[in-house]
């Protein structure tokens, strides 16, 4: 992790997960589930939490878009991809809506909180590159 990446994490209003992300908590998480069960778990989680409001669901593309309506406003896109039978990847992309062009790491923290909640519901197989 370089100094530039660390500073960029806090002086940006967008964060997303990927397989080879330099920040380990923002690497793709793989779960022992199917795409449909992963989608329904995310849908139930976002519906039951008052902080979130589902904007749209595309089961064909495996995407759920969500607005954060309490606290700092943000827009989340959750992507569910079945890699192999009972091995499903879940990725997040978060953009914070603010007057400033940066969110002091809020987007990254929100992704970490989402993964913590999903880990309670689904069986985590691995985080990429671990």
N, C-alpha and C positions, 0 to 999 in steps of 0.2 A: 504494500500500500504506500503510494508516494504522497508527498506533501501536497502536490497539486490535486490529487484525487480527494484527499481529505478536505481541503478547502472547498473544492467544487461541490462536495456533498452538502455542505452547509450554505453555499451561495448559489443555490439552484432551486427551482420550484417544481422539479420533476424528478422522479426516481422510478426505476423499473428493475425487475429481476431478470437474470439471464443465466445461462449455464456456466459461463466463464467470467462471472462478475468478479472484480477485484475485491469487493467487500463481501466476505463470506455470508453474513446474514441475508444478503440480497441475491444469493445464488438460488437457482431453481430447486424446488422441493418436490420429491417424488413420493407418492403415496400408494399403498396397497389397496386399490379400489378401481372401479370402472369409471369411465367418463361420465355416465349418467348419474352414478352415485355421487361422484365429486361435484357435478353441477347441482344436484339437489341439495347436497350438504351446504354448498355456498349460498344457494338461494334461500334455504331455511335460515342460515346464519344472518344474512342481510335482512330478511323479513322480520326476524325476531328482535333484532337490535334497533332500538329507537334512533340511534345515531345515523343510521343509513337509510337511503331511499333508493330502491332499484329503478334505474332509468330504462334499461332494456335487457332482454335476454335473447341470445341467439344460440339455440341448442345445436344447430347445424355447424356453426363455427366454434362452438365451445366457449362462448364469451358472455360475460355478465358485466354490464356497465352500471355503476352505482354512484350516487351523489352522497357526500358526507354533508348532512344538514345541521349538525350540532357541533359547536366548537369551530375550529378553522374549517372553512369550506374547501372541499377537495373533490376531484373526480377520479374514480377508480375503474380500471378495466381489469377484470380477472379472466384469465385464459386457462382452460382445462384441456389437456391433450393426452390421449391414451397412447403411450409409447409401445407397450406390450400388454398382453392380457394381465390384468391386475397390477399394472404399473402405470400410474397416471401422473403427469407433471402438472403442477399448478404454478402459474406465474402471475405477477401483479404489475400494473403500471399505474402510478399515482401522480396526478398533477394538482398542485395546491393553487387555489385561487386567492390572490392577495394583491394589495396595492403595490407592494415591493416585488421586484423580480426574483426574490429568493425567499425561502421559508425556514432557514436555519435548521435544516435536517428533518423537518416535520414529515415530509413524504417518506423518507427512509424509515423513520420510527413507526409510521402508520403501517408500512409493509411488514415490519417485524411483529407488530401487534396482531395483524391479520394472520400471519403464519402461526403465532402462538395459539390463537383461537382455533385455527384449522387443525393443528396438531392434537388438540383435545378431542376432536371429532373423528379424525381419520388416522390410520396407522402410517406413520412416517417410515418410509423405506430408507431413504438417504437424501442428503443434500448433495447436489452435483459437486464433483471433485473432492469428495471426502473419503 
